[in-house]
């Protein structure tokens, strides 16, 4: 009877220990780091794993890298603790913060800038030269959830009282360029980036330059939106602060190594990171207010 009791106690203890979650950052419970599918998933996973390997070397924590099938699934994963860290685009961060209290830690730097902006485009032979000329014209946006391809340009037009005759969602930045190039829209809205050191364009027209080599001559820039904070490295709510600081500092160190800089460039055209705070993204929320909506409502 005595031995039976001991066996029962040992069994109960074993069951309790099995039910306990392993310590975060170990092989049994790795820190999960998700990337949005902004580019080819295999390329992101390969580069993301290189980032994770460096973080493991520096911190001793084990990481698991993944690229879910949509932006929305990455955002939702932050709310269910399915992921701990997410590399989120600007609008995606606003939504993740609003819905789940996710916290930005780093803003990316590209071409030496921690901000970017949207551009208004028209055919060079259209006679459309200023934003005021957009009044009464057909305008092409990328997507209703695009910061530079819809939110900022539409808010700017609303502020100025400029009313296009009609609008369309082309489905992406290259598609907007083609809509203008082919005359299916009078004006288009996409992201803008400055030219590189060799004078080559880096804005959305670059995506179709190989197929349409005269796109730079045929499609011109007629205006810009306000500046938009770059995309983020974001942590789920209640992620341990000490662990977060170790990871953040290691990412900053990684970006300043020759190998790390190249990995980040290959992955998402990232030059570097800067530390960020949620208030840095209030400018985006103010733009949403101009439209009379918020992130969650707009995503619907």
Short mmCIF file of the C-alpha atoms (twelve columns), coordinates in Angstrom:
data_MODEL
# 
_entry.id   MODEL 
# 
loop_
_atom_site.group_PDB 
_atom_site.id 
_atom_site.type_symbol 
_atom_site.label_atom_id 
_atom_site.label_alt_id 
_atom_site.label_comp_id 
_atom_site.label_asym_id 
_atom_site.label_seq_id 
_atom_site.Cartn_x 
_atom_site.Cartn_y 
_atom_site.Cartn_z 
_atom_site.pdbx_PDB_model_num 
ATOM 1   C CA . UNK A 1   0.000   0.000  0.000   1 
ATOM 2   C CA . UNK A 2   2.887   2.320  0.898   1 
ATOM 3   C CA . UNK A 3   4.519   1.753  -2.479  1 
ATOM 4   C CA . UNK A 4   1.236   2.362  -4.278  1 
ATOM 5   C CA . UNK A 5   0.903   5.758  -2.571  1 
ATOM 6   C CA . UNK A 6   4.453   6.665  -3.555  1 
ATOM 7   C CA . UNK A 7   3.724   5.688  -7.153  1 
ATOM 8   C CA . UNK A 8   0.570   7.812  -7.154  1 
ATOM 9   C CA . UNK A 9   2.483   10.834 -5.801  1 
ATOM 10  C CA . UNK A 10  5.277   10.378 -8.342  1 
ATOM 11  C CA . UNK A 11  2.747   10.057 -11.161 1 
ATOM 12  C CA . UNK A 12  0.979   13.230 -10.036 1 
ATOM 13  C CA . UNK A 13  4.265   15.137 -9.897  1 
ATOM 14  C CA . UNK A 14  5.188   13.881 -13.341 1 
ATOM 15  C CA . UNK A 15  1.859   15.015 -14.736 1 
ATOM 16  C CA . UNK A 16  2.304   18.463 -13.185 1 
ATOM 17  C CA . UNK A 17  5.803   18.820 -14.597 1 
ATOM 18  C CA . UNK A 18  4.596   17.797 -18.053 1 
ATOM 19  C CA . UNK A 19  1.875   20.434 -17.894 1 
ATOM 20  C CA . UNK A 20  4.336   23.213 -17.137 1 
ATOM 21  C CA . UNK A 21  5.502   25.187 -20.154 1 
ATOM 22  C CA . UNK A 22  9.215   25.072 -20.813 1 
ATOM 23  C CA . UNK A 23  11.223  28.226 -20.222 1 
ATOM 24  C CA . UNK A 24  10.952  30.751 -23.060 1 
ATOM 25  C CA . UNK A 25  13.980  30.764 -25.326 1 
ATOM 26  C CA . UNK A 26  14.781  27.066 -24.935 1 
ATOM 27  C CA . UNK A 27  14.554  24.269 -27.510 1 
ATOM 28  C CA . UNK A 28  11.214  23.143 -26.064 1 
ATOM 29  C CA . UNK A 29  9.848   26.688 -26.111 1 
ATOM 30  C CA . UNK A 30  11.770  28.781 -28.657 1 
ATOM 31  C CA . UNK A 31  11.186  32.487 -29.172 1 
ATOM 32  C CA . UNK A 32  8.986   32.622 -32.256 1 
ATOM 33  C CA . UNK A 33  9.882   35.307 -34.781 1 
ATOM 34  C CA . UNK A 34  7.476   35.842 -37.686 1 
ATOM 35  C CA . UNK A 35  7.898   37.871 -40.854 1 
ATOM 36  C CA . UNK A 36  5.097   39.164 -43.078 1 
ATOM 37  C CA . UNK A 37  5.070   37.736 -46.638 1 
ATOM 38  C CA . UNK A 38  6.153   40.996 -48.266 1 
ATOM 39  C CA . UNK A 39  8.588   39.175 -50.564 1 
ATOM 40  C CA . UNK A 40  9.252   35.586 -51.634 1 
ATOM 41  C CA . UNK A 41  8.832   33.506 -48.489 1 
ATOM 42  C CA . UNK A 42  11.832  31.243 -49.041 1 
ATOM 43  C CA . UNK A 43  14.155  34.226 -49.341 1 
ATOM 44  C CA . UNK A 44  12.807  35.762 -46.141 1 
ATOM 45  C CA . UNK A 45  13.090  32.473 -44.220 1 
ATOM 46  C CA . UNK A 46  16.716  32.008 -45.287 1 
ATOM 47  C CA . UNK A 47  17.704  35.531 -44.278 1 
ATOM 48  C CA . UNK A 48  15.498  35.408 -41.190 1 
ATOM 49  C CA . UNK A 49  17.237  32.252 -40.046 1 
ATOM 50  C CA . UNK A 50  20.600  34.007 -40.413 1 
ATOM 51  C CA . UNK A 51  19.251  36.742 -38.116 1 
ATOM 52  C CA . UNK A 52  18.005  34.115 -35.659 1 
ATOM 53  C CA . UNK A 53  21.347  32.280 -35.662 1 
ATOM 54  C CA . UNK A 54  23.153  35.492 -34.774 1 
ATOM 55  C CA . UNK A 55  20.660  36.254 -31.998 1 
ATOM 56  C CA . UNK A 56  21.166  32.762 -30.563 1 
ATOM 57  C CA . UNK A 57  24.926  33.242 -30.639 1 
ATOM 58  C CA . UNK A 58  24.661  36.573 -28.834 1 
ATOM 59  C CA . UNK A 59  21.874  35.855 -26.335 1 
ATOM 60  C CA . UNK A 60  21.852  32.084 -25.907 1 
ATOM 61  C CA . UNK A 61  18.114  31.981 -26.690 1 
ATOM 62  C CA . UNK A 62  16.677  29.598 -29.282 1 
ATOM 63  C CA . UNK A 63  14.523  31.103 -32.033 1 
ATOM 64  C CA . UNK A 64  11.997  29.727 -34.504 1 
ATOM 65  C CA . UNK A 65  11.500  31.632 -37.767 1 
ATOM 66  C CA . UNK A 66  8.383   31.503 -39.942 1 
ATOM 67  C CA . UNK A 67  6.596   33.414 -42.697 1 
ATOM 68  C CA . UNK A 68  2.802   32.903 -42.429 1 
ATOM 69  C CA . UNK A 69  0.622   33.239 -45.502 1 
ATOM 70  C CA . UNK A 70  -0.763  36.725 -44.802 1 
ATOM 71  C CA . UNK A 71  -0.195  39.953 -42.891 1 
ATOM 72  C CA . UNK A 72  -3.404  39.293 -40.968 1 
ATOM 73  C CA . UNK A 73  -2.200  35.914 -39.708 1 
ATOM 74  C CA . UNK A 74  0.996   37.474 -38.354 1 
ATOM 75  C CA . UNK A 75  -1.018  40.154 -36.573 1 
ATOM 76  C CA . UNK A 76  -3.392  37.586 -35.083 1 
ATOM 77  C CA . UNK A 77  -0.440  35.468 -33.943 1 
ATOM 78  C CA . UNK A 78  0.705   38.364 -31.759 1 
ATOM 79  C CA . UNK A 79  -2.657  38.310 -30.030 1 
ATOM 80  C CA . UNK A 80  -2.649  34.577 -29.304 1 
ATOM 81  C CA . UNK A 81  1.024   34.343 -28.260 1 
ATOM 82  C CA . UNK A 82  1.626   32.142 -31.265 1 
ATOM 83  C CA . UNK A 83  4.500   34.490 -32.036 1 
ATOM 84  C CA . UNK A 84  6.689   36.623 -29.800 1 
ATOM 85  C CA . UNK A 85  8.326   38.933 -32.330 1 
ATOM 86  C CA . UNK A 86  6.932   40.160 -35.645 1 
ATOM 87  C CA . UNK A 87  8.561   42.237 -38.356 1 
ATOM 88  C CA . UNK A 88  5.520   44.325 -39.292 1 
ATOM 89  C CA . UNK A 89  4.775   46.947 -41.903 1 
ATOM 90  C CA . UNK A 90  3.604   50.334 -40.616 1 
ATOM 91  C CA . UNK A 91  -0.148  49.852 -40.939 1 
ATOM 92  C CA . UNK A 92  0.095   46.265 -39.689 1 
ATOM 93  C CA . UNK A 93  1.831   47.533 -36.558 1 
ATOM 94  C CA . UNK A 94  -0.887  50.128 -35.932 1 
ATOM 95  C CA . UNK A 95  -3.494  47.379 -36.090 1 
ATOM 96  C CA . UNK A 96  -1.513  44.932 -33.916 1 
ATOM 97  C CA . UNK A 97  -1.029  47.620 -31.306 1 
ATOM 98  C CA . UNK A 98  -4.690  48.625 -31.362 1 
ATOM 99  C CA . UNK A 99  -6.037  45.073 -31.167 1 
ATOM 100 C CA . UNK A 100 -3.471  43.303 -29.002 1 
ATOM 101 C CA . UNK A 101 -1.230  45.874 -27.337 1 
ATOM 102 C CA . UNK A 102 1.805   44.811 -29.371 1 
ATOM 103 C CA . UNK A 103 4.801   47.085 -28.798 1 
ATOM 104 C CA . UNK A 104 7.209   48.463 -31.372 1 
ATOM 105 C CA . UNK A 105 10.889  48.240 -30.423 1 
ATOM 106 C CA . UNK A 106 12.742  49.131 -33.610 1 
ATOM 107 C CA . UNK A 107 12.059  51.070 -36.782 1 
ATOM 108 C CA . UNK A 108 13.908  50.049 -39.920 1 
ATOM 109 C CA . UNK A 109 16.239  52.402 -41.791 1 
ATOM 110 C CA . UNK A 110 16.450  52.399 -45.594 1 
ATOM 111 C CA . UNK A 111 18.677  54.628 -47.697 1 
ATOM 112 C CA . UNK A 112 19.658  56.373 -44.481 1 
ATOM 113 C CA . UNK A 113 16.013  57.263 -43.731 1 
ATOM 114 C CA . UNK A 114 13.729  55.966 -40.994 1 
ATOM 115 C CA . UNK A 115 10.725  57.356 -42.890 1 
ATOM 116 C CA . UNK A 116 9.352   57.075 -46.403 1 
ATOM 117 C CA . UNK A 117 6.478   58.678 -48.271 1 
ATOM 118 C CA . UNK A 118 3.933   58.099 -50.957 1 
ATOM 119 C CA . UNK A 119 4.002   59.621 -54.412 1 
ATOM 120 C CA . UNK A 120 1.366   60.742 -56.903 1 
ATOM 121 C CA . UNK A 121 2.078   59.762 -60.510 1 
ATOM 122 C CA . UNK A 122 0.670   60.718 -63.909 1 
ATOM 123 C CA . UNK A 123 1.610   60.175 -67.535 1 
ATOM 124 C CA . UNK A 124 4.136   62.729 -68.729 1 
ATOM 125 C CA . UNK A 125 1.878   63.675 -71.669 1 
ATOM 126 C CA . UNK A 126 -1.308  63.981 -69.578 1 
ATOM 127 C CA . UNK A 127 -1.162  67.665 -68.712 1 
ATOM 128 C CA . UNK A 128 -1.560  66.704 -65.048 1 
ATOM 129 C CA . UNK A 129 1.226   68.511 -63.179 1 
ATOM 130 C CA . UNK A 130 0.012   69.253 -59.637 1 
ATOM 131 C CA . UNK A 131 -2.210  67.702 -56.985 1 
ATOM 132 C CA . UNK A 132 -4.902  70.246 -57.827 1 
ATOM 133 C CA . UNK A 133 -5.037  68.738 -61.314 1 
ATOM 134 C CA . UNK A 134 -6.172  65.434 -59.760 1 
ATOM 135 C CA . UNK A 135 -9.599  67.003 -59.235 1 
ATOM 136 C CA . UNK A 136 -12.120 65.249 -61.500 1 
ATOM 137 C CA . UNK A 137 -9.651  62.580 -62.649 1 
ATOM 138 C CA . UNK A 138 -9.567  58.779 -62.261 1 
ATOM 139 C CA . UNK A 139 -7.129  57.738 -59.543 1 
ATOM 140 C CA . UNK A 140 -5.606  54.306 -58.894 1 
ATOM 141 C CA . UNK A 141 -4.700  53.220 -55.358 1 
ATOM 142 C CA . UNK A 142 -2.906  50.020 -54.409 1 
ATOM 143 C CA . UNK A 143 -5.025  48.557 -51.596 1 
ATOM 144 C CA . UNK A 144 -7.269  49.918 -48.852 1 
ATOM 145 C CA . UNK A 145 -4.747  48.759 -46.232 1 
ATOM 146 C CA . UNK A 146 -1.732  50.367 -47.922 1 
ATOM 147 C CA . UNK A 147 -0.198  53.280 -46.030 1 
ATOM 148 C CA . UNK A 148 1.588   54.935 -48.946 1 
ATOM 149 C CA . UNK A 149 -0.694  53.596 -51.682 1 
ATOM 150 C CA . UNK A 150 -4.004  54.698 -50.176 1 
ATOM 151 C CA . UNK A 151 -4.180  55.977 -46.592 1 
ATOM 152 C CA . UNK A 152 -1.828  58.923 -46.858 1 
ATOM 153 C CA . UNK A 153 -2.624  60.063 -50.399 1 
ATOM 154 C CA . UNK A 154 -6.387  59.849 -49.954 1 
ATOM 155 C CA . UNK A 155 -6.154  61.732 -46.649 1 
ATOM 156 C CA . UNK A 156 -4.048  64.450 -48.280 1 
ATOM 157 C CA . UNK A 157 -6.555  64.890 -51.088 1 
ATOM 158 C CA . UNK A 158 -9.400  65.030 -48.551 1 
ATOM 159 C CA . UNK A 159 -7.561  67.722 -46.566 1 
ATOM 160 C CA . UNK A 160 -7.094  69.795 -49.716 1 
ATOM 161 C CA . UNK A 161 -10.675 69.300 -50.864 1 
ATOM 162 C CA . UNK A 162 -9.545  67.587 -54.058 1 
ATOM 163 C CA . UNK A 163 -12.120 65.120 -55.381 1 
ATOM 164 C CA . UNK A 164 -11.225 62.576 -58.059 1 
ATOM 165 C CA . UNK A 165 -14.009 61.631 -60.459 1 
ATOM 166 C CA . UNK A 166 -13.506 57.935 -59.797 1 
ATOM 167 C CA . UNK A 167 -11.104 55.602 -58.025 1 
ATOM 168 C CA . UNK A 168 -9.875  52.026 -58.304 1 
ATOM 169 C CA . UNK A 169 -7.793  49.584 -56.268 1 
ATOM 170 C CA . UNK A 170 -5.198  48.129 -58.613 1 
ATOM 171 C CA . UNK A 171 -3.993  45.467 -56.165 1 
ATOM 172 C CA . UNK A 172 -0.376  46.503 -55.688 1 
ATOM 173 C CA . UNK A 173 2.292   49.114 -56.421 1 
ATOM 174 C CA . UNK A 174 3.431   47.676 -59.778 1 
ATOM 175 C CA . UNK A 175 -0.203  47.376 -60.865 1 
ATOM 176 C CA . UNK A 176 -0.783  51.071 -60.113 1 
ATOM 177 C CA . UNK A 177 2.239   52.022 -62.209 1 
ATOM 178 C CA . UNK A 178 0.894   49.973 -65.108 1 
ATOM 179 C CA . UNK A 179 -2.611  51.441 -64.737 1 
ATOM 180 C CA . UNK A 180 -1.143  54.915 -65.272 1 
ATOM 181 C CA . UNK A 181 1.355   53.812 -67.924 1 
ATOM 182 C CA . UNK A 182 -1.356  52.096 -69.969 1 
ATOM 183 C CA . UNK A 183 -3.872  54.900 -69.546 1 
ATOM 184 C CA . UNK A 184 -6.372  52.996 -67.400 1 
ATOM 185 C CA . UNK A 185 -6.038  55.622 -64.670 1 
ATOM 186 C CA . UNK A 186 -5.107  59.304 -64.865 1 
ATOM 187 C CA . UNK A 187 -3.246  59.325 -61.547 1 
ATOM 188 C CA . UNK A 188 -1.685  56.639 -59.386 1 
ATOM 189 C CA . UNK A 189 -0.427  56.430 -55.802 1 
ATOM 190 C CA . UNK A 190 2.545   54.300 -54.729 1 
ATOM 191 C CA . UNK A 191 5.551   54.370 -52.405 1 
ATOM 192 C CA . UNK A 192 8.499   56.659 -53.095 1 
ATOM 193 C CA . UNK A 193 12.169  56.068 -52.312 1 
ATOM 194 C CA . UNK A 194 15.104  58.312 -53.209 1 
ATOM 195 C CA . UNK A 195 17.442  57.406 -56.056 1 
ATOM 196 C CA . UNK A 196 20.514  55.350 -55.173 1 
ATOM 197 C CA . UNK A 197 24.163  56.439 -55.282 1 
ATOM 198 C CA . UNK A 198 24.340  55.615 -58.982 1 
ATOM 199 C CA . UNK A 199 21.285  57.721 -59.768 1 
ATOM 200 C CA . UNK A 200 18.977  54.747 -60.368 1 
ATOM 201 C CA . UNK A 201 15.341  55.028 -59.280 1 
ATOM 202 C CA . UNK A 202 14.161  53.061 -56.238 1 
ATOM 203 C CA . UNK A 203 10.491  54.060 -56.160 1 
ATOM 204 C CA . UNK A 204 7.651   51.786 -57.298 1 
ATOM 205 C CA . UNK A 205 8.413   52.332 -61.000 1 
ATOM 206 C CA . UNK A 206 11.522  50.181 -60.541 1 
ATOM 207 C CA . UNK A 207 9.305   47.078 -60.277 1 
ATOM 208 C CA . UNK A 208 8.243   47.339 -63.949 1 
ATOM 209 C CA . UNK A 209 11.389  48.931 -65.350 1 
ATOM 210 C CA . UNK A 210 12.702  45.697 -66.867 1 
ATOM 211 C CA . UNK A 211 9.489   45.048 -68.795 1 
ATOM 212 C CA . UNK A 212 8.759   48.705 -69.558 1 
ATOM 213 C CA . UNK A 213 12.168  50.428 -69.845 1 
ATOM 214 C CA . UNK A 214 10.582  53.777 -70.790 1 
ATOM 215 C CA . UNK A 215 8.402   53.929 -67.660 1 
ATOM 216 C CA . UNK A 216 10.500  56.691 -66.067 1 
ATOM 217 C CA . UNK A 217 10.031  58.880 -69.146 1 
ATOM 218 C CA . UNK A 218 6.354   57.997 -69.590 1 
ATOM 219 C CA . UNK A 219 5.262   58.200 -65.922 1 
ATOM 220 C CA . UNK A 220 6.222   61.224 -63.829 1 
ATOM 221 C CA . UNK A 221 5.889   62.231 -60.187 1 
ATOM 222 C CA . UNK A 222 3.515   65.134 -59.564 1 
ATOM 223 C CA . UNK A 223 3.426   65.222 -55.757 1 
ATOM 224 C CA . UNK A 224 4.205   63.544 -52.450 1 
ATOM 225 C CA . UNK A 225 2.426   62.612 -49.237 1 
ATOM 226 C CA . UNK A 226 3.679   63.457 -45.772 1 
ATOM 227 C CA . UNK A 227 6.453   61.293 -44.349 1 
ATOM 228 C CA . UNK A 228 5.518   57.874 -42.955 1 
ATOM 229 C CA . UNK A 229 7.459   55.937 -40.274 1 
ATOM 230 C CA . UNK A 230 9.166   52.843 -41.689 1 
ATOM 231 C CA . UNK A 231 8.200   49.269 -40.833 1 
ATOM 232 C CA . UNK A 232 8.938   47.760 -37.452 1 
ATOM 233 C CA . UNK A 233 10.315  45.025 -35.272 1 
ATOM 234 C CA . UNK A 234 7.451   44.465 -32.849 1 
ATOM 235 C CA . UNK A 235 7.085   42.386 -29.658 1 
ATOM 236 C CA . UNK A 236 3.932   40.839 -28.284 1 
ATOM 237 C CA . UNK A 237 2.386   42.346 -25.195 1 
ATOM 238 C CA . UNK A 238 3.986   41.190 -21.918 1 
ATOM 239 C CA . UNK A 239 7.133   39.834 -23.559 1 
ATOM 240 C CA . UNK A 240 9.816   39.764 -20.785 1 
ATOM 241 C CA . UNK A 241 11.540  43.161 -20.711 1 
ATOM 242 C CA . UNK A 242 15.061  41.910 -20.005 1 
ATOM 243 C CA . UNK A 243 14.890  39.406 -22.844 1 
ATOM 244 C CA . UNK A 244 13.485  42.055 -25.143 1 
ATOM 245 C CA . UNK A 245 16.376  44.422 -24.395 1 
ATOM 246 C CA . UNK A 246 18.936  41.699 -25.091 1 
ATOM 247 C CA . UNK A 247 17.326  40.914 -28.436 1 
ATOM 248 C CA . UNK A 248 16.941  44.564 -29.438 1 
ATOM 249 C CA . UNK A 249 20.578  45.342 -28.670 1 
ATOM 250 C CA . UNK A 250 21.707  42.234 -30.537 1 
ATOM 251 C CA . UNK A 251 19.698  43.276 -33.626 1 
ATOM 252 C CA . UNK A 252 21.314  46.714 -33.506 1 
ATOM 253 C CA . UNK A 253 24.734  45.061 -33.253 1 
ATOM 254 C CA . UNK A 254 23.897  42.660 -36.096 1 
ATOM 255 C CA . UNK A 255 22.974  45.515 -38.432 1 
ATOM 256 C CA . UNK A 256 26.359  47.105 -37.796 1 
ATOM 257 C CA . UNK A 257 28.344  44.033 -38.828 1 
ATOM 258 C CA . UNK A 258 29.317  43.589 -42.473 1 
ATOM 259 C CA . UNK A 259 27.569  40.219 -42.697 1 
ATOM 260 C CA . UNK A 260 24.464  41.405 -40.853 1 
ATOM 261 C CA . UNK A 261 24.138  44.508 -42.987 1 
ATOM 262 C CA . UNK A 262 24.208  42.374 -46.140 1 
ATOM 263 C CA . UNK A 263 21.681  39.874 -44.765 1 
ATOM 264 C CA . UNK A 264 19.239  42.666 -43.930 1 
ATOM 265 C CA . UNK A 265 19.719  44.309 -47.320 1 
ATOM 266 C CA . UNK A 266 19.051  41.025 -49.107 1 
ATOM 267 C CA . UNK A 267 16.029  40.270 -46.953 1 
ATOM 268 C CA . UNK A 268 14.081  43.539 -46.884 1 
ATOM 269 C CA . UNK A 269 16.374  46.326 -48.178 1 
ATOM 270 C CA . UNK A 270 17.130  47.292 -44.572 1 
ATOM 271 C CA . UNK A 271 20.249  49.392 -43.882 1 
ATOM 272 C CA . UNK A 272 19.938  49.603 -40.128 1 
ATOM 273 C CA . UNK A 273 17.550  50.019 -37.178 1 
ATOM 274 C CA . UNK A 274 16.753  52.787 -34.729 1 
ATOM 275 C CA . UNK A 275 15.026  52.388 -31.379 1 
ATOM 276 C CA . UNK A 276 11.370  53.303 -31.595 1 
ATOM 277 C CA . UNK A 277 8.412   54.150 -29.408 1 
ATOM 278 C CA . UNK A 278 4.708   53.764 -30.077 1 
ATOM 279 C CA . UNK A 279 4.277   57.550 -30.131 1 
ATOM 280 C CA . UNK A 280 6.474   57.653 -33.250 1 
ATOM 281 C CA . UNK A 281 3.480   56.161 -35.086 1 
ATOM 282 C CA . UNK A 282 0.888   58.658 -33.844 1 
ATOM 283 C CA . UNK A 283 1.288   60.520 -37.126 1 
ATOM 284 C CA . UNK A 284 -0.265  57.522 -38.892 1 
ATOM 285 C CA . UNK A 285 -3.161  57.460 -36.444 1 
ATOM 286 C CA . UNK A 286 -3.788  61.150 -37.109 1 
ATOM 287 C CA . UNK A 287 -3.984  60.379 -40.813 1 
ATOM 288 C CA . UNK A 288 -6.563  57.681 -40.111 1 
ATOM 289 C CA . UNK A 289 -8.555  60.233 -38.108 1 
ATOM 290 C CA . UNK A 290 -8.612  62.512 -41.125 1 
ATOM 291 C CA . UNK A 291 -10.289 59.670 -43.003 1 
ATOM 292 C CA . UNK A 292 -12.771 59.264 -40.149 1 
ATOM 293 C CA . UNK A 293 -11.732 55.694 -39.363 1 
ATOM 294 C CA . UNK A 294 -9.245  53.585 -37.427 1 
ATOM 295 C CA . UNK A 295 -7.045  50.629 -38.346 1 
ATOM 296 C CA . UNK A 296 -9.454  47.849 -37.389 1 
ATOM 297 C CA . UNK A 297 -12.439 49.447 -39.120 1 
ATOM 298 C CA . UNK A 298 -10.465 50.161 -42.264 1 
ATOM 299 C CA . UNK A 299 -9.188  46.590 -42.494 1 
ATOM 300 C CA . UNK A 300 -12.800 45.362 -42.583 1 
# 
